[in-house]
């Protein structure tokens, strides 16, 4: 099991650390507090699961559709 820092996750997602911390606080991304200072860590597999859940399909018109919805609905 590989644990990632908030910075690692932010770098992988190309977002800010603040965005990652917001995802964790909302419960969208699982995290663990480690050490005496309670530093946050994210399991690599949890990050992969989160990203997979955010994946969108591109329809025949080239428009991205979330959650399997069709373009124009």
N, CA, C and O atoms as a CHARMM CRD file, in Angstrom:
* protein
*
  292
    1    1 UNK  N      0.85000  -1.17800   0.00000 PROA 1      0.00000
    2    1 UNK  CA     0.00000   0.00000   0.00000 PROA 1      0.00000
    3    1 UNK  C      0.89300   1.23700   0.00000 PROA 1      0.00000
    4    1 UNK  O      1.76100   1.39900   0.85700 PROA 1      0.00000
    5    2 UNK  N      0.65800   2.09900  -0.97900 PROA 2      0.00000
    6    2 UNK  CA     1.43200   3.33100  -1.07400 PROA 2      0.00000
    7    2 UNK  C      0.57400   4.49000  -0.57500 PROA 2      0.00000
    8    2 UNK  O     -0.56200   4.67100  -1.01200 PROA 2      0.00000
    9    3 UNK  N      1.13900   5.27500   0.35300 PROA 3      0.00000
   10    3 UNK  CA     0.45900   6.45800   0.86700 PROA 3      0.00000
   11    3 UNK  C      1.03800   7.70500   0.21900 PROA 3      0.00000
   12    3 UNK  O      2.25500   7.85800   0.11300 PROA 3      0.00000
   13    4 UNK  N      0.15400   8.58800  -0.21100 PROA 4      0.00000
   14    4 UNK  CA     0.55100   9.82400  -0.88200 PROA 4      0.00000
   15    4 UNK  C      0.28600  11.01800   0.02100 PROA 4      0.00000
   16    4 UNK  O     -0.68300  11.02800   0.78000 PROA 4      0.00000
   17    5 UNK  N      1.14300  12.01700  -0.06200 PROA 5      0.00000
   18    5 UNK  CA     0.91400  13.26600   0.65900 PROA 5      0.00000
   19    5 UNK  C     -0.13200  14.08700  -0.09800 PROA 5      0.00000
   20    5 UNK  O     -0.45700  13.79400  -1.24900 PROA 5      0.00000
   21    6 UNK  N     -0.64300  15.10500   0.55900 PROA 6      0.00000
   22    6 UNK  CA    -1.58500  16.01200  -0.09800 PROA 6      0.00000
   23    6 UNK  C     -0.91100  16.64400  -1.31500 PROA 6      0.00000
   24    6 UNK  O     -1.54700  16.81400  -2.35500 PROA 6      0.00000
   25    7 UNK  N      0.35900  16.98900  -1.19200 PROA 7      0.00000
   26    7 UNK  CA     1.09600  17.56800  -2.31900 PROA 7      0.00000
   27    7 UNK  C      1.20700  16.56900  -3.47000 PROA 7      0.00000
   28    7 UNK  O      1.04600  16.94400  -4.63100 PROA 7      0.00000
   29    8 UNK  N      1.48300  15.29500  -3.15600 PROA 8      0.00000
   30    8 UNK  CA     1.55300  14.25500  -4.19300 PROA 8      0.00000
   31    8 UNK  C      0.23700  14.17100  -4.96300 PROA 8      0.00000
   32    8 UNK  O      0.22300  14.11100  -6.19200 PROA 8      0.00000
   33    9 UNK  N     -0.86300  14.16800  -4.22200 PROA 9      0.00000
   34    9 UNK  CA    -2.19100  14.07300  -4.83700 PROA 9      0.00000
   35    9 UNK  C     -2.46400  15.30700  -5.69100 PROA 9      0.00000
   36    9 UNK  O     -2.95700  15.19300  -6.81300 PROA 9      0.00000
   37   10 UNK  N     -2.14500  16.48100  -5.16400 PROA 10     0.00000
   38   10 UNK  CA    -2.34600  17.72400  -5.91300 PROA 10     0.00000
   39   10 UNK  C     -1.54000  17.71000  -7.20900 PROA 10     0.00000
   40   10 UNK  O     -2.04300  18.10200  -8.26300 PROA 10     0.00000
   41   11 UNK  N     -0.30300  17.26300  -7.13000 PROA 11     0.00000
   42   11 UNK  CA     0.54000  17.19100  -8.32600 PROA 11     0.00000
   43   11 UNK  C     -0.04900  16.22200  -9.34800 PROA 11     0.00000
   44   11 UNK  O     -0.09400  16.52500 -10.54000 PROA 11     0.00000
   45   12 UNK  N     -0.49700  15.06500  -8.88400 PROA 12     0.00000
   46   12 UNK  CA    -1.05100  14.05300  -9.78700 PROA 12     0.00000
   47   12 UNK  C     -2.32100  14.54400 -10.47400 PROA 12     0.00000
   48   12 UNK  O     -2.56600  14.23600 -11.64000 PROA 12     0.00000
   49   13 UNK  N     -3.12900  15.31300  -9.73900 PROA 13     0.00000
   50   13 UNK  CA    -4.39700  15.80000 -10.28100 PROA 13     0.00000
   51   13 UNK  C     -4.26800  17.15300 -10.97700 PROA 13     0.00000
   52   13 UNK  O     -5.21700  17.62000 -11.60700 PROA 13     0.00000
   53   14 UNK  N     -3.09800  17.78200 -10.86500 PROA 14     0.00000
   54   14 UNK  CA    -2.87300  19.11800 -11.44100 PROA 14     0.00000
   55   14 UNK  C     -3.84000  20.13800 -10.84500 PROA 14     0.00000
   56   14 UNK  O     -4.42400  20.95700 -11.55400 PROA 14     0.00000
   57   15 UNK  N     -3.99200  20.06300  -9.51100 PROA 15     0.00000
   58   15 UNK  CA    -4.81800  21.01700  -8.77500 PROA 15     0.00000
   59   15 UNK  C     -4.01800  21.50900  -7.57400 PROA 15     0.00000
   60   15 UNK  O     -2.90300  21.04600  -7.33200 PROA 15     0.00000
   61   16 UNK  N     -4.58200  22.43700  -6.83300 PROA 16     0.00000
   62   16 UNK  CA    -3.89000  22.95900  -5.65200 PROA 16     0.00000
   63   16 UNK  C     -4.08000  22.02700  -4.45300 PROA 16     0.00000
   64   16 UNK  O     -4.98200  21.18900  -4.43000 PROA 16     0.00000
   65   17 UNK  N     -3.20400  22.19700  -3.45900 PROA 17     0.00000
   66   17 UNK  CA    -3.35300  21.44900  -2.20900 PROA 17     0.00000
   67   17 UNK  C     -4.68300  21.80200  -1.55100 PROA 17     0.00000
   68   17 UNK  O     -5.32300  20.94700  -0.93700 PROA 17     0.00000
   69   18 UNK  N     -5.09700  23.05400  -1.67800 PROA 18     0.00000
   70   18 UNK  CA    -6.36400  23.50000  -1.09100 PROA 18     0.00000
   71   18 UNK  C     -7.53100  22.70600  -1.67400 PROA 18     0.00000
   72   18 UNK  O     -8.45000  22.32900  -0.94700 PROA 18     0.00000
   73   19 UNK  N     -7.49800  22.45400  -2.97200 PROA 19     0.00000
   74   19 UNK  CA    -8.55200  21.67500  -3.61600 PROA 19     0.00000
   75   19 UNK  C     -8.57400  20.25300  -3.07300 PROA 19     0.00000
   76   19 UNK  O     -9.64600  19.70900  -2.81100 PROA 19     0.00000
   77   20 UNK  N     -7.41100  19.65100  -2.90100 PROA 20     0.00000
   78   20 UNK  CA    -7.33000  18.29100  -2.35900 PROA 20     0.00000
   79   20 UNK  C     -7.88500  18.26700  -0.94200 PROA 20     0.00000
   80   20 UNK  O     -8.66200  17.37700  -0.59500 PROA 20     0.00000
   81   21 UNK  N     -7.49700  19.22500  -0.13000 PROA 21     0.00000
   82   21 UNK  CA    -7.98900  19.27600   1.25200 PROA 21     0.00000
   83   21 UNK  C     -9.50900  19.46200   1.29000 PROA 21     0.00000
   84   21 UNK  O    -10.17900  18.91800   2.16800 PROA 21     0.00000
   85   22 UNK  N    -10.04600  20.22000   0.35100 PROA 22     0.00000
   86   22 UNK  CA   -11.49800  20.41000   0.26100 PROA 22     0.00000
   87   22 UNK  C    -12.19000  19.08800  -0.08800 PROA 22     0.00000
   88   22 UNK  O    -13.22700  18.75900   0.48800 PROA 22     0.00000
   89   23 UNK  N    -11.62000  18.33400  -1.02600 PROA 23     0.00000
   90   23 UNK  CA   -12.18100  17.02800  -1.38600 PROA 23     0.00000
   91   23 UNK  C    -12.18700  16.08500  -0.19000 PROA 23     0.00000
   92   23 UNK  O    -13.14400  15.34200   0.02500 PROA 23     0.00000
   93   24 UNK  N    -11.11100  16.12400   0.58200 PROA 24     0.00000
   94   24 UNK  CA   -11.00900  15.28000   1.77600 PROA 24     0.00000
   95   24 UNK  C    -12.04400  15.71400   2.81400 PROA 24     0.00000
   96   24 UNK  O    -12.73800  14.87400   3.38800 PROA 24     0.00000
   97   25 UNK  N    -12.15000  17.00800   3.05500 PROA 25     0.00000
   98   25 UNK  CA   -13.07700  17.53000   4.06000 PROA 25     0.00000
   99   25 UNK  C    -14.52400  17.19700   3.71600 PROA 25     0.00000
  100   25 UNK  O    -15.32100  16.89100   4.60200 PROA 25     0.00000
  101   26 UNK  N    -14.86800  17.25700   2.41800 PROA 26     0.00000
  102   26 UNK  CA   -16.23000  16.93700   1.97300 PROA 26     0.00000
  103   26 UNK  C    -16.51100  15.44200   1.99700 PROA 26     0.00000
  104   26 UNK  O    -17.66200  15.01800   1.88500 PROA 26     0.00000
  105   27 UNK  N    -15.45200  14.64100   2.14300 PROA 27     0.00000
  106   27 UNK  CA   -15.63300  13.19200   2.14300 PROA 27     0.00000
  107   27 UNK  C    -15.59800  12.58400   0.75700 PROA 27     0.00000
  108   27 UNK  O    -15.90100  11.40200   0.59300 PROA 27     0.00000
  109   28 UNK  N    -15.23300  13.37100  -0.24300 PROA 28     0.00000
  110   28 UNK  CA   -15.15200  12.85900  -1.61200 PROA 28     0.00000
  111   28 UNK  C    -13.91400  12.00100  -1.83300 PROA 28     0.00000
  112   28 UNK  O    -13.91100  11.11800  -2.69100 PROA 28     0.00000
  113   29 UNK  N    -12.87300  12.25700  -1.06600 PROA 29     0.00000
  114   29 UNK  CA   -11.60800  11.53000  -1.18800 PROA 29     0.00000
  115   29 UNK  C    -11.19400  11.06300   0.20300 PROA 29     0.00000
  116   29 UNK  O    -11.04100  11.87100   1.11900 PROA 29     0.00000
  117   30 UNK  N    -11.01500   9.76000   0.35200 PROA 30     0.00000
  118   30 UNK  CA   -10.63700   9.19900   1.65800 PROA 30     0.00000
  119   30 UNK  C     -9.20000   9.58000   1.99500 PROA 30     0.00000
  120   30 UNK  O     -8.33000   9.60700   1.12500 PROA 30     0.00000
  121   31 UNK  N     -8.96900   9.87300   3.26500 PROA 31     0.00000
  122   31 UNK  CA    -7.62500  10.21800   3.72900 PROA 31     0.00000
  123   31 UNK  C     -7.44600   9.70100   5.14500 PROA 31     0.00000
  124   31 UNK  O     -8.41300   9.37700   5.83500 PROA 31     0.00000
  125   32 UNK  N     -6.19700   9.63200   5.56300 PROA 32     0.00000
  126   32 UNK  CA    -5.83500   9.11600   6.87500 PROA 32     0.00000
  127   32 UNK  C     -4.89400  10.09300   7.54800 PROA 32     0.00000
  128   32 UNK  O     -4.02400  10.67700   6.90200 PROA 32     0.00000
  129   33 UNK  N     -5.07100  10.26800   8.85400 PROA 33     0.00000
  130   33 UNK  CA    -4.15100  11.09500   9.62700 PROA 33     0.00000
  131   33 UNK  C     -3.07100  10.18200  10.18300 PROA 33     0.00000
  132   33 UNK  O     -3.36600   9.15300  10.79000 PROA 33     0.00000
  133   34 UNK  N     -1.81700  10.56600   9.97200 PROA 34     0.00000
  134   34 UNK  CA    -0.70200   9.75500  10.45600 PROA 34     0.00000
  135   34 UNK  C      0.24900  10.61400  11.28000 PROA 34     0.00000
  136   34 UNK  O      0.34700  11.82600  11.08600 PROA 34     0.00000
  137   35 UNK  N      0.93300   9.97200  12.18500 PROA 35     0.00000
  138   35 UNK  CA     1.92800  10.67100  12.99100 PROA 35     0.00000
  139   35 UNK  C      1.31900  11.54100  14.06800 PROA 35     0.00000
  140   35 UNK  O      0.10500  11.73300  14.13700 PROA 35     0.00000
  141   36 UNK  N      2.19400  12.06000  14.90100 PROA 36     0.00000
  142   36 UNK  CA     1.76700  12.90200  16.01900 PROA 36     0.00000
  143   36 UNK  C      1.10100  14.18900  15.55800 PROA 36     0.00000
  144   36 UNK  O      0.22100  14.71600  16.23900 PROA 36     0.00000
  145   37 UNK  N      1.51500  14.69100  14.41100 PROA 37     0.00000
  146   37 UNK  CA     0.97000  15.95700  13.90500 PROA 37     0.00000
  147   37 UNK  C     -0.29000  15.75700  13.07000 PROA 37     0.00000
  148   37 UNK  O     -0.88800  16.72700  12.60500 PROA 37     0.00000
  149   38 UNK  N     -0.69400  14.50600  12.88000 PROA 38     0.00000
  150   38 UNK  CA    -1.91700  14.22900  12.13800 PROA 38     0.00000
  151   38 UNK  C     -1.85600  14.62100  10.68000 PROA 38     0.00000
  152   38 UNK  O     -2.83400  15.11700  10.12000 PROA 38     0.00000
  153   39 UNK  N     -0.70100  14.39800  10.06100 PROA 39     0.00000
  154   39 UNK  CA    -0.55700  14.73800   8.64700 PROA 39     0.00000
  155   39 UNK  C     -1.44600  13.82900   7.80000 PROA 39     0.00000
  156   39 UNK  O     -1.56100  12.63200   8.06400 PROA 39     0.00000
  157   40 UNK  N     -2.06700  14.41300   6.78800 PROA 40     0.00000
  158   40 UNK  CA    -2.97700  13.66700   5.92800 PROA 40     0.00000
  159   40 UNK  C     -2.21700  12.85300   4.88900 PROA 40     0.00000
  160   40 UNK  O     -1.22900  13.30800   4.31200 PROA 40     0.00000
  161   41 UNK  N     -2.70800  11.63800   4.66900 PROA 41     0.00000
  162   41 UNK  CA    -2.17700  10.77100   3.62300 PROA 41     0.00000
  163   41 UNK  C     -3.35300  10.13700   2.89500 PROA 41     0.00000
  164   41 UNK  O     -4.39900   9.87600   3.48900 PROA 41     0.00000
  165   42 UNK  N     -3.16800   9.89200   1.60200 PROA 42     0.00000
  166   42 UNK  CA    -4.19200   9.28200   0.76300 PROA 42     0.00000
  167   42 UNK  C     -3.60800   8.01300   0.16300 PROA 42     0.00000
  168   42 UNK  O     -2.50000   8.01800  -0.37200 PROA 42     0.00000
  169   43 UNK  N     -4.36900   6.92000   0.25900 PROA 43     0.00000
  170   43 UNK  CA    -3.92000   5.68300  -0.37800 PROA 43     0.00000
  171   43 UNK  C     -3.96600   5.88000  -1.89600 PROA 43     0.00000
  172   43 UNK  O     -4.90300   6.47200  -2.43200 PROA 43     0.00000
  173   44 UNK  N     -2.94800   5.37600  -2.56500 PROA 44     0.00000
  174   44 UNK  CA    -2.89400   5.49300  -4.02000 PROA 44     0.00000
  175   44 UNK  C     -4.14500   4.88700  -4.65800 PROA 44     0.00000
  176   44 UNK  O     -4.68900   5.44500  -5.61100 PROA 44     0.00000
  177   45 UNK  N     -4.60300   3.74600  -4.13400 PROA 45     0.00000
  178   45 UNK  CA    -5.79100   3.09700  -4.70000 PROA 45     0.00000
  179   45 UNK  C     -7.05300   3.94600  -4.47600 PROA 45     0.00000
  180   45 UNK  O     -7.96700   3.91200  -5.29900 PROA 45     0.00000
  181   46 UNK  N     -7.11200   4.71100  -3.36600 PROA 46     0.00000
  182   46 UNK  CA    -8.25400   5.60100  -3.13300 PROA 46     0.00000
  183   46 UNK  C     -8.25600   6.75600  -4.12900 PROA 46     0.00000
  184   46 UNK  O     -9.31500   7.16900  -4.60200 PROA 46     0.00000
  185   47 UNK  N     -7.07800   7.27300  -4.44600 PROA 47     0.00000
  186   47 UNK  CA    -6.98100   8.32800  -5.45600 PROA 47     0.00000
  187   47 UNK  C     -7.42300   7.79000  -6.81100 PROA 47     0.00000
  188   47 UNK  O     -8.18300   8.44500  -7.52500 PROA 47     0.00000
  189   48 UNK  N     -6.95000   6.60300  -7.16300 PROA 48     0.00000
  190   48 UNK  CA    -7.32900   5.99800  -8.44400 PROA 48     0.00000
  191   48 UNK  C     -8.83800   5.78100  -8.51800 PROA 48     0.00000
  192   48 UNK  O     -9.44800   6.01700  -9.56100 PROA 48     0.00000
  193   49 UNK  N     -9.44400   5.33200  -7.41300 PROA 49     0.00000
  194   49 UNK  CA   -10.89000   5.13100  -7.37000 PROA 49     0.00000
  195   49 UNK  C    -11.65100   6.43600  -7.52800 PROA 49     0.00000
  196   49 UNK  O    -12.65500   6.49500  -8.23800 PROA 49     0.00000
  197   50 UNK  N    -11.17400   7.47600  -6.86900 PROA 50     0.00000
  198   50 UNK  CA   -11.80500   8.78600  -6.98800 PROA 50     0.00000
  199   50 UNK  C    -11.74500   9.27100  -8.43800 PROA 50     0.00000
  200   50 UNK  O    -12.74500   9.73200  -8.98900 PROA 50     0.00000
  201   51 UNK  N    -10.57300   9.16200  -9.04200 PROA 51     0.00000
  202   51 UNK  CA   -10.41500   9.62800 -10.42100 PROA 51     0.00000
  203   51 UNK  C    -11.29100   8.82800 -11.37700 PROA 51     0.00000
  204   51 UNK  O    -11.87800   9.39600 -12.29800 PROA 51     0.00000
  205   52 UNK  N    -11.38600   7.52700 -11.17100 PROA 52     0.00000
  206   52 UNK  CA   -12.22700   6.69000 -12.03200 PROA 52     0.00000
  207   52 UNK  C    -13.69200   7.10700 -11.90700 PROA 52     0.00000
  208   52 UNK  O    -14.42200   7.12100 -12.89800 PROA 52     0.00000
  209   53 UNK  N    -14.11700   7.44200 -10.70200 PROA 53     0.00000
  210   53 UNK  CA   -15.50100   7.87100 -10.48200 PROA 53     0.00000
  211   53 UNK  C    -15.78900   9.21100 -11.16100 PROA 53     0.00000
  212   53 UNK  O    -16.94600   9.51700 -11.44700 PROA 53     0.00000
  213   54 UNK  N    -14.76300  10.00500 -11.41900 PROA 54     0.00000
  214   54 UNK  CA   -14.92900  11.31600 -12.04300 PROA 54     0.00000
  215   54 UNK  C    -14.84300  11.26100 -13.56400 PROA 54     0.00000
  216   54 UNK  O    -15.03500  12.27100 -14.24000 PROA 54     0.00000
  217   55 UNK  N    -14.55600  10.08900 -14.09300 PROA 55     0.00000
  218   55 UNK  CA   -14.37000   9.93700 -15.53800 PROA 55     0.00000
  219   55 UNK  C    -15.66200  10.26800 -16.27600 PROA 55     0.00000
  220   55 UNK  O    -16.75100   9.91900 -15.82100 PROA 55     0.00000
  221   56 UNK  N    -15.53700  10.93700 -17.40600 PROA 56     0.00000
  222   56 UNK  CA   -16.69000  11.26800 -18.24400 PROA 56     0.00000
  223   56 UNK  C    -16.53100  10.58500 -19.59300 PROA 56     0.00000
  224   56 UNK  O    -15.41800  10.34100 -20.05800 PROA 56     0.00000
  225   57 UNK  N    -17.65500  10.28500 -20.20300 PROA 57     0.00000
  226   57 UNK  CA   -17.67200   9.68900 -21.53700 PROA 57     0.00000
  227   57 UNK  C    -17.83800  10.80200 -22.56400 PROA 57     0.00000
  228   57 UNK  O    -18.56500  11.76600 -22.32700 PROA 57     0.00000
  229   58 UNK  N    -17.17500  10.67200 -23.68600 PROA 58     0.00000
  230   58 UNK  CA   -17.31700  11.64500 -24.76200 PROA 58     0.00000
  231   58 UNK  C    -18.26800  11.06000 -25.78900 PROA 58     0.00000
  232   58 UNK  O    -18.01400   9.99000 -26.34200 PROA 58     0.00000
  233   59 UNK  N    -19.37700  11.77100 -26.04900 PROA 59     0.00000
  234   59 UNK  CA   -20.38400  11.30000 -26.99000 PROA 59     0.00000
  235   59 UNK  C    -19.94700  11.49100 -28.43300 PROA 59     0.00000
  236   59 UNK  O    -18.87900  12.04100 -28.69900 PROA 59     0.00000
  237   60 UNK  N    -20.77300  11.03600 -29.35500 PROA 60     0.00000
  238   60 UNK  CA   -20.44800  11.11500 -30.77600 PROA 60     0.00000
  239   60 UNK  C    -20.34400  12.55300 -31.26700 PROA 60     0.00000
  240   60 UNK  O    -19.71200  12.80800 -32.29200 PROA 60     0.00000
  241   61 UNK  N    -20.95500  13.49700 -30.55300 PROA 61     0.00000
  242   61 UNK  CA   -20.87300  14.90400 -30.94500 PROA 61     0.00000
  243   61 UNK  C    -19.62500  15.56400 -30.38500 PROA 61     0.00000
  244   61 UNK  O    -19.35000  16.73200 -30.66200 PROA 61     0.00000
  245   62 UNK  N    -18.86700  14.80400 -29.58900 PROA 62     0.00000
  246   62 UNK  CA   -17.65400  15.35100 -29.00500 PROA 62     0.00000
  247   62 UNK  C    -17.87100  16.00900 -27.66100 PROA 62     0.00000
  248   62 UNK  O    -16.92500  16.50200 -27.04600 PROA 62     0.00000
  249   63 UNK  N    -19.13200  16.02000 -27.19200 PROA 63     0.00000
  250   63 UNK  CA   -19.42600  16.62100 -25.89600 PROA 63     0.00000
  251   63 UNK  C    -19.19600  15.60500 -24.79000 PROA 63     0.00000
  252   63 UNK  O    -19.53800  14.43100 -24.93200 PROA 63     0.00000
  253   64 UNK  N    -18.61700  16.06000 -23.69000 PROA 64     0.00000
  254   64 UNK  CA   -18.38900  15.18300 -22.54000 PROA 64     0.00000
  255   64 UNK  C    -19.68000  15.04900 -21.75400 PROA 64     0.00000
  256   64 UNK  O    -20.34600  16.04000 -21.45500 PROA 64     0.00000
  257   65 UNK  N    -20.02400  13.81400 -21.42500 PROA 65     0.00000
  258   65 UNK  CA   -21.22900  13.52700 -20.65900 PROA 65     0.00000
  259   65 UNK  C    -20.85900  12.82400 -19.36700 PROA 65     0.00000
  260   65 UNK  O    -20.15500  11.81500 -19.38100 PROA 65     0.00000
  261   66 UNK  N    -21.33200  13.35400 -18.25800 PROA 66     0.00000
  262   66 UNK  CA   -21.08600  12.71900 -16.96200 PROA 66     0.00000
  263   66 UNK  C    -22.19500  11.72400 -16.66700 PROA 66     0.00000
  264   66 UNK  O    -23.33100  11.90900 -17.10500 PROA 66     0.00000
  265   67 UNK  N    -21.87500  10.67700 -15.93300 PROA 67     0.00000
  266   67 UNK  CA   -22.82800   9.69600 -15.44400 PROA 67     0.00000
  267   67 UNK  C    -23.65700   9.08000 -16.55700 PROA 67     0.00000
  268   67 UNK  O    -24.82000   8.74400 -16.33000 PROA 67     0.00000
  269   68 UNK  N    -23.10700   8.92100 -17.73900 PROA 68     0.00000
  270   68 UNK  CA   -23.77100   8.20300 -18.81200 PROA 68     0.00000
  271   68 UNK  C    -24.95700   8.90700 -19.43400 PROA 68     0.00000
  272   68 UNK  O    -25.75000   8.25700 -20.11600 PROA 68     0.00000
  273   69 UNK  N    -25.11700  10.20700 -19.23100 PROA 69     0.00000
  274   69 UNK  CA   -26.23200  10.91900 -19.84300 PROA 69     0.00000
  275   69 UNK  C    -25.92600  11.16600 -21.30900 PROA 69     0.00000
  276   69 UNK  O    -24.76600  11.25400 -21.71300 PROA 69     0.00000
  277   70 UNK  N    -26.96800  11.27400 -22.08200 PROA 70     0.00000
  278   70 UNK  CA   -26.81400  11.51500 -23.51200 PROA 70     0.00000
  279   70 UNK  C    -26.77600  13.00600 -23.79500 PROA 70     0.00000
  280   70 UNK  O    -27.36500  13.79400 -23.05400 PROA 70     0.00000
  281   71 UNK  N    -26.09000  13.40000 -24.85600 PROA 71     0.00000
  282   71 UNK  CA   -26.06200  14.80500 -25.26400 PROA 71     0.00000
  283   71 UNK  C    -27.45900  15.23600 -25.67800 PROA 71     0.00000
  284   71 UNK  O    -28.18900  14.47400 -26.31100 PROA 71     0.00000
  285   72 UNK  N    -27.82400  16.45000 -25.32100 PROA 72     0.00000
  286   72 UNK  CA   -29.08600  17.01000 -25.75100 PROA 72     0.00000
  287   72 UNK  C    -30.26900  16.62900 -24.88400 PROA 72     0.00000
  288   72 UNK  O    -31.39400  17.01300 -25.20200 PROA 72     0.00000
  289   73 UNK  N    -30.06900  15.90000 -23.81700 PROA 73     0.00000
  290   73 UNK  CA   -31.18900  15.54300 -22.93900 PROA 73     0.00000
  291   73 UNK  C    -31.43300  16.61400 -21.92800 PROA 73     0.00000
  292   73 UNK  O    -32.33700  16.49000 -21.10200 PROA 73     0.00000
